[in-house]
Amino acid sequence: MKLPFMPETWGMFLPALVGGWALLLGGFHWGNWFLIVPGAAVLAVAALVLNFFRDFERHPERELKPQEVLAPADGKVVVLKKAVEKFYLKKPSVHIAIFMNPLNNHVQRAPYDGKVVKKDYHPGEFMAAYEDKADLVNEQAHLVVDLKVPGKKGKSAGTMVVKQIAGFLCRRVRTTPREGDRIVRGHRIGRILLGSRVDVFLPKGFKPSVKRGDQVRAGVTILGELK
């Protein structure tokens, strides 16, 4: 049985768990608070790691319409505007950015069905992910996706760009699909470790149903609808 946690969980959780218990037991054995307090703190960190790396199954709260787009990440909508995506599309799009704090789930899911036509990784800085310039200068991975209209073979709904952007604490971005792979709305496409951000650029006809400041959940919250 697969446990509902990311693959990276155990390399961080188990050392913290063992170290915390060792300090705590040693502290109680010798009556030493200089071991008990750090031991309790390390166990608290282990619990936070387990919470951070959770990866449970997700499903939308209702049956989706064919053109509806799901949130790619858990977190807060910090950008919602019309903007020019500068790397690939180079034309007006609807830009939605979702900021994830360390307590959010950090598994990303496909917003919509499509085929990955380009996958890129860009090394960069690690400024706070909620900063406006983070999508231009921070370390990040990009997926350019040709959107497919469900039930209409061969018909394109435009092009979408999904960006996994590292934050101040984050140093690891994992992106699962490869060029040529097909992604399915609501299915996992990657993960980011610690505080970070996910941006999605959608065709300019996209009609959002969320607003800036809203809290959204990957694979559950409907961002809006393609037109």
Secondary structure, 3 states (H helix, E strand, C coil): CCCCECCCHHHHHHHHHHHHHHHHHHHHHHCCHHHHHHHHHHHHHHHHHHHHCECCCCCCCCCCCCCEEECCCCEEEEEEEEEECCCCCCCEEEEEEEEECCCCCCEEECCCCEEEEEEEEECCECCCCCCCCHHHHECEEEEEEEEECCCCCCCEEEEEEEEEEECCCCCCEEECCCCCCEECCCCEEEEECCCEEEEEEEECCCEECCCCCCEECCCCCEEEECC
